[in-house]
């Protein structure tokens, strides 16, 4: 493919070459015609001079004299000289020693000269010669004619030398003009070539190149326009790349699984959540089709249905690998020229469904817990109203049961209110600095009647007393709930121990017993509301099923933690970790 510079050079050289050739030919022809015309004028003047000065009568009387004069004229003028008498006979010729008998009237110039009455030239061109004839008039009569003949070969040789010189000059002019045109073509084509290269770079997303801004002509303005275009494209591409990076970061950080399937069925994008749901790495997803997404859930039917219907779909699914998960799958078609692409989004509804189930369980449990004491109170009250009031012993027994159930109902409502207040984050702690030894022993003392009634042993082990910052009332509620559970679920004569010690910036409180223990499958759920390991024993103990839930939420307010270690038949151990807040440390 020819470049613009080559095209411009070729155009200039063609135009200059044609101009030089045409000009040279025109000048050569003009020069040749002018030269021949000047020769003819010279012949006319020389012939006229000879015709007027020659003594024709004397010459006719002495042929040798005439021949000598003819040869002198030839040597002087460098032309062939011929004399013809009035009858057209050749009487003398400077280039012909033997006089031809051929009548010269057959030649037009001689005929015209012999019939003329005025001395003037009559020219005619035959072959390579130009002939000019002049009448010799004496006493107003034509006595003969003189003819001067010039060989054009000599003229052509002269003209060839002139044409060679002219051609050399034209070649030099052509070379200089070609060089100038090449420089002009370079000055025009170089900026255009630079602009072309920059335009190619722009198509390859290389926007840093710029056209050098020189001048104010059309090419310079074009370069300025390309520079502005490159700047704007670079700015727009940077904005697009930044937006793309932000979009990818947002999609990657989404907890919802997101994938893009193109019209050919290939997965072109999938975020980390999607990879985790299907247990596939990014390398494994590259280049595969949605037909391979069959575990842990077969998406093929949903995707094919979305493509067929060309409308968004939504379906809630269950995945049981390795834990039970609930997802809501959204499929949205994107109709393109090449086909239909599909965006697949997985929204994890597990927590929401668990909360809904917890709410249902909570309502059911509260209803059940309220129903039991209310049923007892109502049953015994109806029995008393039906006539048992007359039996004092029975009446007192029924009234004591009613009283116990009302207290149980009161504790349940109080625990519900406490739990609601704690969970709502509206509880304000009144922190104060107290010795941990004194704090724990005072709370344990309030539980003395309960553990002594079951002939249990309760010991407090605090090797070195230290100060802690706590809200006394909330801490009391924590320890009382733990001790109540320990007393309730420990057999008569069992042992309960409370241990406290400092560990770095935290302090540890341990409540351990030798009770019935907690099965390992129940240990993760004992902090749920109304959850009971042994429902009959718990209800008989007067518990509400909210104690450990309250403990856990209170510890979270303290920014602490709770752990449980238990073995069935050997006992349980609850370990609480609290941060220490001491003034001056």
C-alpha positions, 0 to 999 in steps of 0.5 A, a space after each residue: 500500500 502506497 503511503 501518502 508521502 509516496 502518493 504526493 511525491 508521485 503526483 508532484 513528479 508526474 505533474 513536474 515531469 509532464 510539465 518539463 516534457 511539454 515545456 521542453 518540447 514546446 521550447 524545442 519546437 519554438 526554438 527550431 522554428 525561430 532558428 529556421 525563420 532567422 536563417 530564412 531572413 538571413 538568406 533573404 537579406 543575403 540573396 537580396 544583397 547579391 541580386 542587387 550588387 552583382 553585374 549580371 551582364 559582365 558575369 554572363 560574358 565571363 562564365 569563369 568569373 561568375 563561377 569564381 564569384 559563386 564559390 566566393 559567395 558560398 565560402 563567405 555565406 556558407 550556403 549553396 549559391 546557384 545562378 539561373 538565366 531568364 530561360 531557367 537554365 543553370 549557369 553557375 552552381 557553387 557546389 556543382 562543377 558540371 552544370 546540369 542541363 535540367 531546366 530550373 523553372 520546374 522548381 517553384 521558387 525559380 519560377 516565381 523569381 523569373 516571373 517577378 518584377 521586384 527583387 524579393 525572396 521566394 522560398 521553398 523547402 524540399 527535403 533537407 534543404 531550404 531554397 530562397 530564389 531572387 530575381 535579377 532585374 536590370 533595366 526593369 527586366 528579369 535577366 535571371 535569378 539567384 538561388 541560395 540553398 541551406 542544408 537543414 542537416 547542419 541546422 539540425 546538428 546545431 539544434 541537437 546541441 541546443 536541445 541537449 543543453 536545454 534537456 540538461 537544464 530541464 533535467 536539473 530543474 526537474 531534479 531540483 523541483 522533485 527535491 523541493 516537492 519531496 520536502 513539501 510532501 514530507 512536510 505535509 505527510 509527516 504530521 498526517 503520518 503522526 496523526 495516523 499512528 496516534 489514531 492507531 494507538 488510540 484504537 489500541 487503548 494507548 492514549 498518552 501519545 500527542 500530536 506536536 502542535 505547530 502552526 495554525 493551518 488545517 493540518 495543525 488544527 486537525 492535530 489539535 482536534 486529535 489531541 483533544 479527542 485523545 485527552 477526552 478519550 483517556 479521561 473517559 477511559 480512566 473514568 470507565 476503568 475506575 467505575 469498572 473497578 468500583 463495580 467489580 469491588 462492589 460485586 466481589 464484596 457482596 455477600 450475595 452470590 452473583 454470576 453472569 452467563 453470556 449468550 453462549 452459556 459460558 460463565 463470564 463473571 462470578 464473585 467470591 460468594 457464588 464460588 463459595 456456594 458452589 465450591 468452585 474456584 475462579 480458575 475452575 469457573 473460567 470457560 465452563 458453561 452453566 450446564 456444569 453447575 449441578 452441585 450443590 444445586 442444579 441451576 440448568 432448568 432455571 436458566 433455560 426457563 429464564 432464557 425461554 420466557 425472556 423474563 425475570 424469575 425468582 425462586 427460593 431453594 434449599 441447599 444441604 451441603 454441608 449445612 442447611 441453607 436457604 437462598 432466594 435465586 433471582 434470574 434476570 435475562 439481558 437480551 442482546 443481538 447475539 442472544 440472551 445473557 442471564 444474571 444469576 443472584 443468590 440471596 442468603 435467607 438463612 438468617 431471616 428464615 432462622 429468625 422467623 423460626 425463632 420468632 415462631 418458637 418464641 411465641 409458641 414457647 411463651 404461649 406454652 410457658 404462660 399457658 401452664 401456670 395460668 391453666 393450673 391457677 384456673 383449674 385450682 381456682 375453679 375447684 375451690 369455687 366448686 365447693 372445696 372452700 369448706 375443706 380448709 386443708 385442701 383449700 390451703 393446699 390449692 391456694 399454695 399451688 396457686 401462689 407458686 404458679 403466680 410467682 412462677 408467672 411473675 418470674 417469667 414475665 420479669 425475665 421476659 422484660 429483662 431480656 427485652 430491655 437487654 436486647 434493645 440496648 437500652 440498658 445502662 450500666 452503672 459501673 463501679 469499682 469493687 473487690 471481686 472477692 467481696 462481690 462474689 461472696 455476697 452474691 453466693 451468700 444470697 443463694 445459701 438457703 438453696 444449696 444448703 436445702 439440697 445439702 450441696 457444697 458451694 466453695 469460692 476460690 479466689 487466690 488473690 483478690 483484685 478490683 474490677 469495674 462492674 454494674 453490681 446489679 447486672 453482675 448479680 443477675 449473671 452469677 445468680 442465674 448460673 448458680 441457680 442452674 448449678 443448684 437445680 441440675 446438681 444432685 443432693 450432696 453435689 459440689 459447686 465451685 466459683 473461681 475468679 482470677 485475673 489474666 492479663 487485661 481480663 479477669 475470669 469467672 468460672 462456675 462449675 458443678 458435679 451435676 447431670 451435665 449437658 449433652 454435646 449436641 445441646 451445648 450450642 443451643 443452651 443460650 437460646 430462649 426457652 431451650 431446655 435440655 431436660 424439660 421436666 426437670 427444668 419446669 419442676 425446678 421453677 426455671 423460666 428457660 430464659 436464664 442463660 439467654 439473659 446471661 449471654 446478652 449481659 456478657 455481650 454488653 460487658 464486651 466479654 465472652 462465655 464458654 461451656 464445657 460439660 460431660 453427661 454425668 460428670 458436671 458442667 463448667 461455665 467460663 466467663 471472660 470480662 475486661 478489667 476497668 481499673 482507674 490509674 492502669 
